[in-house]
Amino acid sequence: MKLPRRTFLHLAAGAAALPAVSRSAWAQPWPSRPIRLVVGFPAGGGADAAARIIANRLSDVWGQQVVIENKGGAGGNIAIDTVAHAAPDGYTILLGVPPLVTNRFLYSSLTYDPVADFTPVSLIGVYGNLLVVPNSSPLKTFPEFLAFAKTNPGKGLRYARCARGSLPFAESWAC
């Protein structure tokens, strides 16, 4: 195939200019340095354990160290805020747990937008909650529990739960 002279000269000029193109314009390999995996709870808990398992595997796959940063406190807001305001370079990741979704309903003002400031990358696991009653209770199913709560408004039901930032405690639930 013969190229017209003008087309050939354009191609040759383009090829000659390639080495002059700045290397910074070329894509850099990722990751080229350690990655931060920020966890909104202190070390030793369930979220921390999950993060350490994930970090070890990601370090193997990516060939770069994944460092866990535990930033407990403020119902996860410290960790979430850290990641929301980190450089958008892909080197800071949040282990997103329920506070990412629930805190916008619990706090009057946040320094981040949980919808606009984050992009989900992967689902790493799910866990459920457990509702139990004493063996002596007449309530044996969740629908029975809800029906009882609805037919006895204001009487309150006692329950215990783990609250953010505290030890488990008991409180009343008025329907």
C-alpha beads as a LAMMPS data file, in Angstrom:
LAMMPS data file: protein, C-alpha beads

175 atoms
174 bonds

1 atom types
1 bond types

-500.0 500.0 xlo xhi
-500.0 500.0 ylo yhi
-500.0 500.0 zlo zhi

Masses

1 110.0

Atoms # bond

1 1 1 0.000 0.000 0.000
2 1 1 1.333 3.387 -1.004
3 1 1 0.653 6.396 1.208
4 1 1 0.318 9.811 -0.329
5 1 1 3.392 11.909 0.440
6 1 1 1.467 14.408 2.610
7 1 1 -0.044 11.609 4.775
8 1 1 3.377 10.014 5.163
9 1 1 4.916 13.330 6.286
10 1 1 2.130 13.865 8.847
11 1 1 2.681 10.381 10.272
12 1 1 6.455 10.835 10.355
13 1 1 6.175 14.211 12.105
14 1 1 3.806 12.712 14.674
15 1 1 6.150 9.783 15.326
16 1 1 9.130 12.110 15.679
17 1 1 7.253 14.231 18.240
18 1 1 6.337 11.277 20.497
19 1 1 9.582 11.240 22.513
20 1 1 9.081 14.932 23.266
21 1 1 5.713 14.284 24.930
22 1 1 5.992 14.746 28.669
23 1 1 6.162 11.509 30.643
24 1 1 3.761 12.980 33.185
25 1 1 1.030 12.828 30.585
26 1 1 1.376 9.067 30.332
27 1 1 -0.610 6.845 32.664
28 1 1 1.271 5.917 35.809
29 1 1 1.096 2.392 37.202
30 1 1 -1.291 2.062 40.125
31 1 1 -0.615 1.468 42.912
32 1 1 2.890 2.836 43.045
33 1 1 2.890 3.520 46.806
34 1 1 1.115 2.229 49.952
35 1 1 -2.657 2.531 50.190
36 1 1 -4.522 3.662 53.335
37 1 1 -7.564 1.635 54.369
38 1 1 -9.390 3.790 56.924
39 1 1 -11.637 2.044 59.462
40 1 1 -14.060 4.046 61.611
41 1 1 -13.636 1.880 64.701
42 1 1 -10.824 1.111 67.141
43 1 1 -8.467 -1.790 66.555
44 1 1 -9.647 -5.183 67.739
45 1 1 -13.307 -5.028 66.735
46 1 1 -15.167 -6.782 63.952
47 1 1 -14.662 -4.053 61.336
48 1 1 -10.939 -3.952 62.128
49 1 1 -10.641 -7.735 61.780
50 1 1 -12.407 -7.669 58.422
51 1 1 -10.211 -4.783 57.245
52 1 1 -7.024 -6.661 58.172
53 1 1 -8.105 -9.734 56.204
54 1 1 -8.933 -7.574 53.197
55 1 1 -5.732 -5.526 53.500
56 1 1 -3.534 -8.621 53.549
57 1 1 -5.142 -10.001 50.410
58 1 1 -5.088 -6.657 48.583
59 1 1 -1.411 -6.220 49.460
60 1 1 -0.703 -9.576 47.805
61 1 1 -2.796 -8.805 44.728
62 1 1 -1.595 -5.226 44.216
63 1 1 2.025 -5.755 45.217
64 1 1 1.808 -2.714 47.519
65 1 1 1.292 -2.461 51.237
66 1 1 -2.267 -1.679 52.359
67 1 1 -2.049 0.068 55.721
68 1 1 -4.961 0.014 58.175
69 1 1 -5.728 3.341 59.839
70 1 1 -8.164 3.003 62.731
71 1 1 -9.938 6.318 63.336
72 1 1 -12.614 5.514 65.876
73 1 1 -14.911 8.108 67.347
74 1 1 -17.874 10.344 66.581
75 1 1 -19.928 7.421 65.310
76 1 1 -17.525 6.809 62.431
77 1 1 -17.554 10.463 61.331
78 1 1 -13.823 10.985 61.961
79 1 1 -12.890 8.186 59.560
80 1 1 -15.533 9.119 57.008
81 1 1 -14.465 12.777 57.079
82 1 1 -10.798 11.762 56.678
83 1 1 -11.551 9.860 53.496
84 1 1 -14.001 12.450 52.159
85 1 1 -11.308 15.116 52.362
86 1 1 -8.354 12.976 51.244
87 1 1 -6.676 13.618 47.916
88 1 1 -8.775 12.017 45.156
89 1 1 -5.877 9.880 43.975
90 1 1 -7.140 6.382 44.787
91 1 1 -4.740 5.865 47.694
92 1 1 -7.234 6.345 50.534
93 1 1 -10.068 3.835 50.905
94 1 1 -12.846 3.696 53.505
95 1 1 -14.159 0.494 54.970
96 1 1 -17.742 1.721 54.714
97 1 1 -19.910 0.466 57.524
98 1 1 -23.453 1.438 58.604
99 1 1 -22.495 4.919 59.910
100 1 1 -21.784 6.003 56.343
101 1 1 -25.491 5.558 55.658
102 1 1 -27.052 6.260 59.051
103 1 1 -25.065 9.278 60.295
104 1 1 -26.851 11.697 57.984
105 1 1 -30.013 10.920 59.958
106 1 1 -28.324 11.086 63.368
107 1 1 -26.224 14.258 63.098
108 1 1 -27.553 17.711 62.255
109 1 1 -24.479 18.673 60.252
110 1 1 -21.781 16.664 58.543
111 1 1 -18.618 17.799 56.786
112 1 1 -19.235 15.354 53.959
113 1 1 -22.061 14.205 51.725
114 1 1 -22.398 10.427 51.980
115 1 1 -23.910 10.208 48.506
116 1 1 -21.892 12.760 46.507
117 1 1 -18.478 12.328 48.166
118 1 1 -18.128 8.545 47.863
119 1 1 -18.219 5.900 45.170
120 1 1 -18.866 2.293 46.172
121 1 1 -16.156 -0.035 44.932
122 1 1 -16.991 -3.471 46.270
123 1 1 -19.257 -5.318 48.670
124 1 1 -16.982 -7.154 51.060
125 1 1 -19.537 -8.748 53.334
126 1 1 -22.887 -8.583 55.030
127 1 1 -23.981 -9.276 58.556
128 1 1 -27.334 -9.468 60.207
129 1 1 -28.829 -8.382 63.451
130 1 1 -30.423 -10.729 65.897
131 1 1 -33.631 -10.234 67.832
132 1 1 -34.076 -12.591 70.771
133 1 1 -36.658 -12.883 73.525
134 1 1 -36.630 -14.986 76.709
135 1 1 -37.851 -18.580 76.374
136 1 1 -40.729 -17.635 78.662
137 1 1 -42.003 -14.966 76.215
138 1 1 -45.210 -15.674 74.306
139 1 1 -43.647 -13.895 71.299
140 1 1 -41.911 -16.434 69.043
141 1 1 -41.688 -14.654 65.673
142 1 1 -40.896 -11.155 64.460
143 1 1 -44.457 -10.600 63.145
144 1 1 -45.766 -11.524 66.606
145 1 1 -43.320 -9.047 68.149
146 1 1 -44.462 -6.250 65.801
147 1 1 -48.134 -7.024 66.411
148 1 1 -47.567 -6.898 70.179
149 1 1 -45.727 -3.580 69.883
150 1 1 -48.531 -2.091 67.764
151 1 1 -51.331 -3.247 70.060
152 1 1 -49.553 -1.967 73.189
153 1 1 -48.556 1.586 72.225
154 1 1 -46.781 3.712 74.784
155 1 1 -46.179 0.837 77.186
156 1 1 -42.673 0.501 75.927
157 1 1 -40.616 -2.561 75.322
158 1 1 -37.221 -3.071 76.946
159 1 1 -34.299 -3.879 74.737
160 1 1 -30.532 -3.799 74.772
161 1 1 -28.207 -2.751 71.991
162 1 1 -24.675 -1.617 71.407
163 1 1 -24.580 2.122 70.996
164 1 1 -21.893 3.978 69.124
165 1 1 -19.193 5.070 71.516
166 1 1 -20.431 3.167 74.537
167 1 1 -20.848 -0.227 76.082
168 1 1 -24.089 -2.145 75.521
169 1 1 -26.967 -0.678 77.494
170 1 1 -30.686 -1.221 77.965
171 1 1 -33.324 1.312 77.051
172 1 1 -37.045 1.524 76.472
173 1 1 -38.689 1.549 73.125
174 1 1 -42.111 3.182 73.027
175 1 1 -44.150 2.250 69.977

Bonds

1 1 1 2
2 1 2 3
3 1 3 4
4 1 4 5
5 1 5 6
6 1 6 7
7 1 7 8
8 1 8 9
9 1 9 10
10 1 10 11
11 1 11 12
12 1 12 13
13 1 13 14
14 1 14 15
15 1 15 16
16 1 16 17
17 1 17 18
18 1 18 19
19 1 19 20
20 1 20 21
21 1 21 22
22 1 22 23
23 1 23 24
24 1 24 25
25 1 25 26
26 1 26 27
27 1 27 28
28 1 28 29
29 1 29 30
30 1 30 31
31 1 31 32
32 1 32 33
33 1 33 34
34 1 34 35
35 1 35 36
36 1 36 37
37 1 37 38
38 1 38 39
39 1 39 40
40 1 40 41
41 1 41 42
42 1 42 43
43 1 43 44
44 1 44 45
45 1 45 46
46 1 46 47
47 1 47 48
48 1 48 49
49 1 49 50
50 1 50 51
51 1 51 52
52 1 52 53
53 1 53 54
54 1 54 55
55 1 55 56
56 1 56 57
57 1 57 58
58 1 58 59
59 1 59 60
60 1 60 61
61 1 61 62
62 1 62 63
63 1 63 64
64 1 64 65
65 1 65 66
66 1 66 67
67 1 67 68
68 1 68 69
69 1 69 70
70 1 70 71
71 1 71 72
72 1 72 73
73 1 73 74
74 1 74 75
75 1 75 76
76 1 76 77
77 1 77 78
78 1 78 79
79 1 79 80
80 1 80 81
81 1 81 82
82 1 82 83
83 1 83 84
84 1 84 85
85 1 85 86
86 1 86 87
87 1 87 88
88 1 88 89
89 1 89 90
90 1 90 91
91 1 91 92
92 1 92 93
93 1 93 94
94 1 94 95
95 1 95 96
96 1 96 97
97 1 97 98
98 1 98 99
99 1 99 100
100 1 100 101
101 1 101 102
102 1 102 103
103 1 103 104
104 1 104 105
105 1 105 106
106 1 106 107
107 1 107 108
108 1 108 109
109 1 109 110
110 1 110 111
111 1 111 112
112 1 112 113
113 1 113 114
114 1 114 115
115 1 115 116
116 1 116 117
117 1 117 118
118 1 118 119
119 1 119 120
120 1 120 121
121 1 121 122
122 1 122 123
123 1 123 124
124 1 124 125
125 1 125 126
126 1 126 127
127 1 127 128
128 1 128 129
129 1 129 130
130 1 130 131
131 1 131 132
132 1 132 133
133 1 133 134
134 1 134 135
135 1 135 136
136 1 136 137
137 1 137 138
138 1 138 139
139 1 139 140
140 1 140 141
141 1 141 142
142 1 142 143
143 1 143 144
144 1 144 145
145 1 145 146
146 1 146 147
147 1 147 148
148 1 148 149
149 1 149 150
150 1 150 151
151 1 151 152
152 1 152 153
153 1 153 154
154 1 154 155
155 1 155 156
156 1 156 157
157 1 157 158
158 1 158 159
159 1 159 160
160 1 160 161
161 1 161 162
162 1 162 163
163 1 163 164
164 1 164 165
165 1 165 166
166 1 166 167
167 1 167 168
168 1 168 169
169 1 169 170
170 1 170 171
171 1 171 172
172 1 172 173
173 1 173 174
174 1 174 175
